[in-house]
Amino acid sequence: MSLLAIAALLYLGLALGVILVVDNLVGLVFRDPRAPVQPSFFDIGRAFAASQKLYRK
């Protein structure tokens, strides 16, 4: 019985993984032109540093 439960959980994990991969691939091909562009990590770091400078003043 436990072998059946393990197989079912592995199957569900595999199915969710395939769904996520396909969803990401479709998202790469069909991008929404109205979606806002995500800021890069560097811009977030610069904004955080600037906010810290303003907070200290």
PyMOL Python script that loads the backbone (N, CA, C, O; Angstrom):
from pymol import cmd

cmd.read_pdbstr("""\
ATOM      1  N   MET A   1       0.818  -1.202   0.000  1.00  0.00           N
ATOM      2  CA  MET A   1       0.000   0.000   0.000  1.00  0.00           C
ATOM      3  C   MET A   1       0.856   1.257   0.000  1.00  0.00           C
ATOM      4  O   MET A   1       0.548   2.232  -0.686  1.00  0.00           O
ATOM      5  N   SER A   2       1.949   1.223   0.788  1.00  0.00           N
ATOM      6  CA  SER A   2       2.803   2.403   0.835  1.00  0.00           C
ATOM      7  C   SER A   2       3.519   2.618  -0.501  1.00  0.00           C
ATOM      8  O   SER A   2       3.801   3.753  -0.885  1.00  0.00           O
ATOM      9  N   LEU A   3       3.806   1.531  -1.198  1.00  0.00           N
ATOM     10  CA  LEU A   3       4.428   1.665  -2.514  1.00  0.00           C
ATOM     11  C   LEU A   3       3.486   2.368  -3.485  1.00  0.00           C
ATOM     12  O   LEU A   3       3.924   3.171  -4.309  1.00  0.00           O
ATOM     13  N   LEU A   4       2.209   2.068  -3.389  1.00  0.00           N
ATOM     14  CA  LEU A   4       1.215   2.730  -4.233  1.00  0.00           C
ATOM     15  C   LEU A   4       1.125   4.214  -3.900  1.00  0.00           C
ATOM     16  O   LEU A   4       1.000   5.037  -4.807  1.00  0.00           O
ATOM     17  N   ALA A   5       1.186   4.571  -2.630  1.00  0.00           N
ATOM     18  CA  ALA A   5       1.137   5.982  -2.218  1.00  0.00           C
ATOM     19  C   ALA A   5       2.373   6.728  -2.704  1.00  0.00           C
ATOM     20  O   ALA A   5       2.272   7.864  -3.167  1.00  0.00           O
ATOM     21  N   ILE A   6       3.534   6.097  -2.601  1.00  0.00           N
ATOM     22  CA  ILE A   6       4.773   6.734  -3.082  1.00  0.00           C
ATOM     23  C   ILE A   6       4.712   6.927  -4.587  1.00  0.00           C
ATOM     24  O   ILE A   6       5.103   7.980  -5.091  1.00  0.00           O
ATOM     25  N   ALA A   7       4.232   5.932  -5.308  1.00  0.00           N
ATOM     26  CA  ALA A   7       4.120   6.051  -6.762  1.00  0.00           C
ATOM     27  C   ALA A   7       3.135   7.160  -7.144  1.00  0.00           C
ATOM     28  O   ALA A   7       3.375   7.902  -8.097  1.00  0.00           O
ATOM     29  N   ALA A   8       2.034   7.271  -6.406  1.00  0.00           N
ATOM     30  CA  ALA A   8       1.051   8.321  -6.694  1.00  0.00           C
ATOM     31  C   ALA A   8       1.638   9.701  -6.449  1.00  0.00           C
ATOM     32  O   ALA A   8       1.419  10.615  -7.244  1.00  0.00           O
ATOM     33  N   LEU A   9       2.386   9.865  -5.353  1.00  0.00           N
ATOM     34  CA  LEU A   9       3.002  11.160  -5.064  1.00  0.00           C
ATOM     35  C   LEU A   9       4.068  11.517  -6.097  1.00  0.00           C
ATOM     36  O   LEU A   9       4.175  12.671  -6.512  1.00  0.00           O
ATOM     37  N   LEU A  10       4.852  10.526  -6.508  1.00  0.00           N
ATOM     38  CA  LEU A  10       5.852  10.792  -7.551  1.00  0.00           C
ATOM     39  C   LEU A  10       5.190  11.173  -8.868  1.00  0.00           C
ATOM     40  O   LEU A  10       5.673  12.050  -9.585  1.00  0.00           O
ATOM     41  N   TYR A  11       4.083  10.508  -9.183  1.00  0.00           N
ATOM     42  CA  TYR A  11       3.358  10.817 -10.410  1.00  0.00           C
ATOM     43  C   TYR A  11       2.798  12.236 -10.360  1.00  0.00           C
ATOM     44  O   TYR A  11       2.876  12.966 -11.348  1.00  0.00           O
ATOM     45  N   LEU A  12       2.234  12.632  -9.216  1.00  0.00           N
ATOM     46  CA  LEU A  12       1.706  13.993  -9.088  1.00  0.00           C
ATOM     47  C   LEU A  12       2.820  15.028  -9.178  1.00  0.00           C
ATOM     48  O   LEU A  12       2.644  16.079  -9.794  1.00  0.00           O
ATOM     49  N   GLY A  13       3.962  14.736  -8.570  1.00  0.00           N
ATOM     50  CA  GLY A  13       5.098  15.658  -8.660  1.00  0.00           C
ATOM     51  C   GLY A  13       5.606  15.794 -10.082  1.00  0.00           C
ATOM     52  O   GLY A  13       5.933  16.892 -10.534  1.00  0.00           O
ATOM     53  N   LEU A  14       5.671  14.671 -10.787  1.00  0.00           N
ATOM     54  CA  LEU A  14       6.103  14.714 -12.183  1.00  0.00           C
ATOM     55  C   LEU A  14       5.108  15.494 -13.044  1.00  0.00           C
ATOM     56  O   LEU A  14       5.506  16.278 -13.906  1.00  0.00           O
ATOM     57  N   ALA A  15       3.822  15.276 -12.808  1.00  0.00           N
ATOM     58  CA  ALA A  15       2.802  15.991 -13.574  1.00  0.00           C
ATOM     59  C   ALA A  15       2.870  17.492 -13.310  1.00  0.00           C
ATOM     60  O   ALA A  15       2.766  18.286 -14.244  1.00  0.00           O
ATOM     61  N   LEU A  16       3.041  17.889 -12.058  1.00  0.00           N
ATOM     62  CA  LEU A  16       3.159  19.316 -11.752  1.00  0.00           C
ATOM     63  C   LEU A  16       4.417  19.919 -12.372  1.00  0.00           C
ATOM     64  O   LEU A  16       4.396  21.053 -12.850  1.00  0.00           O
ATOM     65  N   GLY A  17       5.509  19.159 -12.361  1.00  0.00           N
ATOM     66  CA  GLY A  17       6.732  19.645 -12.992  1.00  0.00           C
ATOM     67  C   GLY A  17       6.559  19.854 -14.484  1.00  0.00           C
ATOM     68  O   GLY A  17       7.017  20.860 -15.024  1.00  0.00           O
ATOM     69  N   VAL A  18       5.906  18.918 -15.156  1.00  0.00           N
ATOM     70  CA  VAL A  18       5.670  19.062 -16.589  1.00  0.00           C
ATOM     71  C   VAL A  18       4.779  20.260 -16.860  1.00  0.00           C
ATOM     72  O   VAL A  18       5.008  20.998 -17.818  1.00  0.00           O
ATOM     73  N   ILE A  19       3.757  20.465 -16.023  1.00  0.00           N
ATOM     74  CA  ILE A  19       2.870  21.612 -16.209  1.00  0.00           C
ATOM     75  C   ILE A  19       3.642  22.919 -16.057  1.00  0.00           C
ATOM     76  O   ILE A  19       3.445  23.847 -16.842  1.00  0.00           O
ATOM     77  N   LEU A  20       4.513  23.003 -15.062  1.00  0.00           N
ATOM     78  CA  LEU A  20       5.296  24.224 -14.867  1.00  0.00           C
ATOM     79  C   LEU A  20       6.243  24.482 -16.032  1.00  0.00           C
ATOM     80  O   LEU A  20       6.386  25.623 -16.471  1.00  0.00           O
ATOM     81  N   VAL A  21       6.888  23.437 -16.533  1.00  0.00           N
ATOM     82  CA  VAL A  21       7.810  23.604 -17.662  1.00  0.00           C
ATOM     83  C   VAL A  21       7.060  24.072 -18.903  1.00  0.00           C
ATOM     84  O   VAL A  21       7.504  24.995 -19.584  1.00  0.00           O
ATOM     85  N   VAL A  22       5.934  23.447 -19.200  1.00  0.00           N
ATOM     86  CA  VAL A  22       5.161  23.836 -20.379  1.00  0.00           C
ATOM     87  C   VAL A  22       4.633  25.259 -20.222  1.00  0.00           C
ATOM     88  O   VAL A  22       4.632  26.027 -21.184  1.00  0.00           O
ATOM     89  N   ASP A  23       4.187  25.614 -19.024  1.00  0.00           N
ATOM     90  CA  ASP A  23       3.678  26.963 -18.785  1.00  0.00           C
ATOM     91  C   ASP A  23       4.771  28.002 -19.002  1.00  0.00           C
ATOM     92  O   ASP A  23       4.518  29.046 -19.604  1.00  0.00           O
ATOM     93  N   ASN A  24       5.973  27.734 -18.524  1.00  0.00           N
ATOM     94  CA  ASN A  24       7.073  28.683 -18.718  1.00  0.00           C
ATOM     95  C   ASN A  24       7.463  28.790 -20.189  1.00  0.00           C
ATOM     96  O   ASN A  24       7.767  29.882 -20.670  1.00  0.00           O
ATOM     97  N   LEU A  25       7.457  27.669 -20.903  1.00  0.00           N
ATOM     98  CA  LEU A  25       7.787  27.720 -22.327  1.00  0.00           C
ATOM     99  C   LEU A  25       6.743  28.513 -23.107  1.00  0.00           C
ATOM    100  O   LEU A  25       7.092  29.292 -23.995  1.00  0.00           O
ATOM    101  N   VAL A  26       5.472  28.322 -22.783  1.00  0.00           N
ATOM    102  CA  VAL A  26       4.420  29.083 -23.453  1.00  0.00           C
ATOM    103  C   VAL A  26       4.554  30.558 -23.108  1.00  0.00           C
ATOM    104  O   VAL A  26       4.343  31.416 -23.965  1.00  0.00           O
ATOM    105  N   GLY A  27       4.903  30.862 -21.866  1.00  0.00           N
ATOM    106  CA  GLY A  27       5.104  32.251 -21.469  1.00  0.00           C
ATOM    107  C   GLY A  27       6.262  32.905 -22.198  1.00  0.00           C
ATOM    108  O   GLY A  27       6.224  34.107 -22.460  1.00  0.00           O
ATOM    109  N   LEU A  28       7.287  32.140 -22.530  1.00  0.00           N
ATOM    110  CA  LEU A  28       8.402  32.706 -23.299  1.00  0.00           C
ATOM    111  C   LEU A  28       8.001  33.003 -24.730  1.00  0.00           C
ATOM    112  O   LEU A  28       8.430  34.005 -25.302  1.00  0.00           O
ATOM    113  N   VAL A  29       7.179  32.139 -25.315  1.00  0.00           N
ATOM    114  CA  VAL A  29       6.799  32.317 -26.719  1.00  0.00           C
ATOM    115  C   VAL A  29       5.745  33.407 -26.858  1.00  0.00           C
ATOM    116  O   VAL A  29       5.860  34.268 -27.731  1.00  0.00           O
ATOM    117  N   PHE A  30       4.728  33.382 -26.016  1.00  0.00           N
ATOM    118  CA  PHE A  30       3.620  34.325 -26.119  1.00  0.00           C
ATOM    119  C   PHE A  30       3.682  35.319 -24.968  1.00  0.00           C
ATOM    120  O   PHE A  30       2.975  35.174 -23.971  1.00  0.00           O
ATOM    121  N   ARG A  31       4.525  36.320 -25.112  1.00  0.00           N
ATOM    122  CA  ARG A  31       4.655  37.334 -24.069  1.00  0.00           C
ATOM    123  C   ARG A  31       3.523  38.349 -24.195  1.00  0.00           C
ATOM    124  O   ARG A  31       3.088  38.678 -25.298  1.00  0.00           O
ATOM    125  N   ASP A  32       3.052  38.844 -23.041  1.00  0.00           N
ATOM    126  CA  ASP A  32       2.012  39.864 -23.011  1.00  0.00           C
ATOM    127  C   ASP A  32       2.678  41.220 -23.201  1.00  0.00           C
ATOM    128  O   ASP A  32       3.467  41.630 -22.349  1.00  0.00           O
ATOM    129  N   PRO A  33       2.388  41.934 -24.293  1.00  0.00           N
ATOM    130  CA  PRO A  33       3.070  43.220 -24.524  1.00  0.00           C
ATOM    131  C   PRO A  33       2.646  44.280 -23.508  1.00  0.00           C
ATOM    132  O   PRO A  33       3.358  45.269 -23.332  1.00  0.00           O
ATOM    133  N   ARG A  34       1.516  44.102 -22.840  1.00  0.00           N
ATOM    134  CA  ARG A  34       1.066  45.090 -21.857  1.00  0.00           C
ATOM    135  C   ARG A  34       1.640  44.846 -20.486  1.00  0.00           C
ATOM    136  O   ARG A  34       1.483  45.685 -19.598  1.00  0.00           O
ATOM    137  N   ALA A  35       2.300  43.723 -20.283  1.00  0.00           N
ATOM    138  CA  ALA A  35       2.834  43.384 -18.965  1.00  0.00           C
ATOM    139  C   ALA A  35       4.016  44.304 -18.645  1.00  0.00           C
ATOM    140  O   ALA A  35       4.835  44.587 -19.520  1.00  0.00           O
ATOM    141  N   PRO A  36       4.108  44.772 -17.395  1.00  0.00           N
ATOM    142  CA  PRO A  36       5.235  45.635 -17.032  1.00  0.00           C
ATOM    143  C   PRO A  36       6.529  44.839 -17.038  1.00  0.00           C
ATOM    144  O   PRO A  36       6.543  43.653 -16.711  1.00  0.00           O
ATOM    145  N   VAL A  37       7.596  45.489 -17.404  1.00  0.00           N
ATOM    146  CA  VAL A  37       8.906  44.840 -17.452  1.00  0.00           C
ATOM    147  C   VAL A  37       9.418  44.714 -16.029  1.00  0.00           C
ATOM    148  O   VAL A  37       9.372  45.673 -15.259  1.00  0.00           O
ATOM    149  N   GLN A  38       9.901  43.546 -15.683  1.00  0.00           N
ATOM    150  CA  GLN A  38      10.431  43.322 -14.348  1.00  0.00           C
ATOM    151  C   GLN A  38      11.771  44.043 -14.219  1.00  0.00           C
ATOM    152  O   GLN A  38      12.628  43.912 -15.093  1.00  0.00           O
ATOM    153  N   PRO A  39      11.958  44.806 -13.135  1.00  0.00           N
ATOM    154  CA  PRO A  39      13.257  45.464 -12.954  1.00  0.00           C
ATOM    155  C   PRO A  39      14.332  44.432 -12.670  1.00  0.00           C
ATOM    156  O   PRO A  39      14.072  43.386 -12.074  1.00  0.00           O
ATOM    157  N   SER A  40      15.537  44.743 -13.105  1.00  0.00           N
ATOM    158  CA  SER A  40      16.632  43.808 -12.873  1.00  0.00           C
ATOM    159  C   SER A  40      17.057  43.859 -11.410  1.00  0.00           C
ATOM    160  O   SER A  40      16.687  44.774 -10.675  1.00  0.00           O
ATOM    161  N   PHE A  41      17.827  42.875 -11.003  1.00  0.00           N
ATOM    162  CA  PHE A  41      18.286  42.802  -9.619  1.00  0.00           C
ATOM    163  C   PHE A  41      19.173  43.991  -9.281  1.00  0.00           C
ATOM    164  O   PHE A  41      19.156  44.471  -8.147  1.00  0.00           O
ATOM    165  N   PHE A  42      19.953  44.476 -10.252  1.00  0.00           N
ATOM    166  CA  PHE A  42      20.838  45.612 -10.011  1.00  0.00           C
ATOM    167  C   PHE A  42      20.028  46.858  -9.700  1.00  0.00           C
ATOM    168  O   PHE A  42      20.394  47.618  -8.804  1.00  0.00           O
ATOM    169  N   ASP A  43      18.946  47.084 -10.413  1.00  0.00           N
ATOM    170  CA  ASP A  43      18.114  48.254 -10.163  1.00  0.00           C
ATOM    171  C   ASP A  43      17.475  48.198  -8.788  1.00  0.00           C
ATOM    172  O   ASP A  43      17.348  49.226  -8.123  1.00  0.00           O
ATOM    173  N   ILE A  44      17.073  47.020  -8.354  1.00  0.00           N
ATOM    174  CA  ILE A  44      16.482  46.876  -7.025  1.00  0.00           C
ATOM    175  C   ILE A  44      17.531  47.178  -5.956  1.00  0.00           C
ATOM    176  O   ILE A  44      17.231  47.820  -4.949  1.00  0.00           O
ATOM    177  N   GLY A  45      18.745  46.719  -6.174  1.00  0.00           N
ATOM    178  CA  GLY A  45      19.822  47.004  -5.223  1.00  0.00           C
ATOM    179  C   GLY A  45      20.141  48.481  -5.150  1.00  0.00           C
ATOM    180  O   GLY A  45      20.377  49.014  -4.066  1.00  0.00           O
ATOM    181  N   ARG A  46      20.150  49.150  -6.295  1.00  0.00           N
ATOM    182  CA  ARG A  46      20.405  50.595  -6.307  1.00  0.00           C
ATOM    183  C   ARG A  46      19.302  51.360  -5.598  1.00  0.00           C
ATOM    184  O   ARG A  46      19.573  52.304  -4.855  1.00  0.00           O
ATOM    185  N   ALA A  47      18.052  50.953  -5.827  1.00  0.00           N
ATOM    186  CA  ALA A  47      16.933  51.623  -5.173  1.00  0.00           C
ATOM    187  C   ALA A  47      16.995  51.415  -3.660  1.00  0.00           C
ATOM    188  O   ALA A  47      16.705  52.336  -2.897  1.00  0.00           O
ATOM    189  N   PHE A  48      17.367  50.218  -3.225  1.00  0.00           N
ATOM    190  CA  PHE A  48      17.481  49.952  -1.796  1.00  0.00           C
ATOM    191  C   PHE A  48      18.588  50.797  -1.172  1.00  0.00           C
ATOM    192  O   PHE A  48      18.412  51.340  -0.081  1.00  0.00           O
ATOM    193  N   ALA A  49      19.720  50.911  -1.851  1.00  0.00           N
ATOM    194  CA  ALA A  49      20.829  51.720  -1.325  1.00  0.00           C
ATOM    195  C   ALA A  49      20.425  53.181  -1.245  1.00  0.00           C
ATOM    196  O   ALA A  49      20.756  53.859  -0.272  1.00  0.00           O
ATOM    197  N   ALA A  50      19.716  53.679  -2.249  1.00  0.00           N
ATOM    198  CA  ALA A  50      19.282  55.073  -2.224  1.00  0.00           C
ATOM    199  C   ALA A  50      18.287  55.316  -1.098  1.00  0.00           C
ATOM    200  O   ALA A  50      18.329  56.362  -0.450  1.00  0.00           O
ATOM    201  N   SER A  51      17.395  54.365  -0.860  1.00  0.00           N
ATOM    202  CA  SER A  51      16.430  54.549   0.222  1.00  0.00           C
ATOM    203  C   SER A  51      17.131  54.535   1.578  1.00  0.00           C
ATOM    204  O   SER A  51      16.708  55.243   2.493  1.00  0.00           O
ATOM    205  N   GLN A  52      18.188  53.747   1.721  1.00  0.00           N
ATOM    206  CA  GLN A  52      18.931  53.737   2.978  1.00  0.00           C
ATOM    207  C   GLN A  52      19.645  55.069   3.199  1.00  0.00           C
ATOM    208  O   GLN A  52      19.711  55.556   4.327  1.00  0.00           O
ATOM    209  N   LYS A  53      20.179  55.662   2.127  1.00  0.00           N
ATOM    210  CA  LYS A  53      20.838  56.963   2.255  1.00  0.00           C
ATOM    211  C   LYS A  53      19.837  58.024   2.671  1.00  0.00           C
ATOM    212  O   LYS A  53      20.138  58.859   3.525  1.00  0.00           O
ATOM    213  N   LEU A  54      18.648  58.003   2.079  1.00  0.00           N
ATOM    214  CA  LEU A  54      17.640  58.983   2.432  1.00  0.00           C
ATOM    215  C   LEU A  54      17.132  58.769   3.855  1.00  0.00           C
ATOM    216  O   LEU A  54      16.799  59.736   4.540  1.00  0.00           O
ATOM    217  N   TYR A  55      17.069  57.541   4.300  1.00  0.00           N
ATOM    218  CA  TYR A  55      16.591  57.246   5.647  1.00  0.00           C
ATOM    219  C   TYR A  55      17.580  57.765   6.695  1.00  0.00           C
ATOM    220  O   TYR A  55      17.175  58.217   7.766  1.00  0.00           O
ATOM    221  N   ARG A  56      18.865  57.698   6.385  1.00  0.00           N
ATOM    222  CA  ARG A  56      19.888  58.128   7.339  1.00  0.00           C
ATOM    223  C   ARG A  56      19.941  59.645   7.487  1.00  0.00           C
ATOM    224  O   ARG A  56      20.365  60.153   8.526  1.00  0.00           O
ATOM    225  N   LYS A  57      19.516  60.368   6.460  1.00  0.00           N
ATOM    226  CA  LYS A  57      19.582  61.837   6.517  1.00  0.00           C
ATOM    227  C   LYS A  57      18.492  62.421   7.366  1.00  0.00           C
ATOM    228  O   LYS A  57      18.411  63.640   7.514  1.00  0.00           O
TER     229      LYS A  57
END
""", "prot")
cmd.dss("prot")
cmd.show_as("cartoon", "prot")
cmd.util.cbc("prot")
cmd.orient("prot")
